[in-house]
Amino acid sequence: MPSERYRWETLEALKGSSKGQLSYSRDWLLRGEDILEECRSPPKLSSYSGWVLDRVISQSLQETPLSRSSTPNESIPPTNDQPPSLAKTTSPASQLGSSPLSSAAPSETKADHEVHLMVLPSKVTEVEGCIWMYEEVHRLKGKEGLRQWQEQQEQMVRAVSDMASEQLKRFDELKELKQHQEYQDLQEVMEKSSREAQGQQEKLKEEHRHRAKVLNLKLREAEQQRQRQEELERLRKEEGQERLRRLYSIQEEVLQLNQQIDPNYKHKDLPRIDLSGFSNRGNQICGLVSGLIRTTSERGFPTQVDVANTERALQEMRGLISSMQQEIATALEEKRKRDEEEERERQKELQKQEQLKAQTPVPAQHPRGKEQKEGLQVKAEESTMQWYQQLQDASDQCVASFSGLTNCKDNQVKNIRMDLQKAASIPVSQISSIAGSQLREIFDKINNLLSGKSVQSGGRTVSVTQHPQGLDFVYYKLAEKFVKQGEEEVASHHEAAFPIAVVASGIWELHPRVGDLILAHLHKKCPYSVPFYPAFKEGTPIEEYQRILGYQVKDSKVEQQDNFLKRMSGMIRLYAAIIQLRWPYGNKHMSHPHGLGHGWRWLAQMLNMEPLSDVTATLLFDFLEVCGNALMKHYQVQFWKMLLLIREDYFHRYETDTHPLYKETYQIPCCLLIPKRSMIMTF
């Protein structure tokens, strides 16, 4: 049948189409819902359906003769090699397919279109039905294959899940078994380690007990050794102290013996006797003993050799005294014989005079006045007073030189004056017993100010060059502040005398005028530092005279005696510290501007004057406590002689034994042998 032939041709054409040539992948299900969506969508005609119908209709027209074959507008059917969409004449069937390929062909007339629809309606329907049936079968096959594939996949998933579950169970069982085995092994190892640790612990305990016994034995031995050493050290110290006391007693005896061979002794007028040799040798022995004691004090306790040496010196001194006494006895015997001869000669002369008495009238005899023994001085020496007056005149001249600065009313000048006064006073106020390494900084600041350099004070830059009279003003205020520190700070804290004195001594070396002003202020506030006892003059008010003596009078009330002695003590301590200390960073080749010689002069003049109640005793004790060690090292035997003079002669000037100086009689020599910590200044 022709339709069968057309059918197979149609199928062949469909097979050769683009959709018929599609390759179906086996894993199409993995692409997801897109493929299933294609299966679920309603069937649609292919875009090539129009081309198929054109081909079928063109072949049927060629077989059936038509009366219109001579019509000039008859279209030429397309060939097998040319697609219907490229044909120049358009068949009526191409318009029914609405293919995009046939839409481009030129349309025919309305009549030709109606003829073709009337001729082949059944063929088109049949072809379309075949196409739909083919697609439906294909879709059903796809759904069935998809369902089967899904079932297979579900079965595979269930099988794989069951297998994985079983494997997981086996893995858990194996893991549990391994954990149990590991736990058993770990428990065995721990038990074994515990047994080994217990054994090791027992062994260590045994070793510890053994070591503890050994250590206890060693500790007992060490304690016994320490006790023996302490006992030996105690015995050594007791022996050393005993030897030291022995040395002191020997030294005291030597000094007392040396007093007996003073060349100014009462037997110096004996004929043919010279005690200077004994005196020189006695001084040498005293110096030797003092040197031995000083050396042993620095080294520690004296040895038996030192005691033997001092005892030999004592024996030599005793022998020297014996020799001197023998010579004196011989001289006295000779003098006695000579006096007897002179007495006999005088008796003879008297007898001769009595014989001539009757012949010669007796001349009038003038009574001879008794010589009075001179006592100590009441006034200071004239040279001392001249020196005192020179210092006071220099101080007055310095005050007059900066009167323009102090009396000026200009605010700028007032500010300069205040800044200069602060720059001079504040550094001195910062000196204390705990200043330590700050002393050099304070010294440099004061020195720079006096040298004309700029310094910082109260956050401002200050210099003496800011005013022509600034240097004299700073000189005066600086000296005044040093003395005021002695009056207040040293009076309250005795150890502060040394740091203040060392800075003052250093400034004194570089700027001598400051030193003269310090002495002027010191003598004015403490006249006993001259030494000078101001005498009362007729017409002088009592309050003014008390101020001259050094007392502070406020509102007609005089300060208490204890406070007065405390201030005088502070200033004397400062003076005693200044004369023995030098600035350690200064020029070593220069001599001290006011050294120990002035201290010796002050002490000698003080002892040459009658003592004043309370004042003399206090000042002597403070001076010797601060400066006694330095004087002993410098003057040695002469200093000990002066101490013996104070003890044996000067103390008797006091009326009662309740005086402070009398109470310190037996303390002075011992406190001067070894310097106290407060007497040593360390830098």
Order of alpha helices (4+ residues) and beta strands (2+ residues): alpha-alpha-alpha-alpha-alpha-alpha-alpha-alpha-alpha-alpha-alpha-alpha-beta-beta-alpha-alpha-alpha-alpha-beta-beta-alpha-alpha-alpha-alpha-alpha-alpha
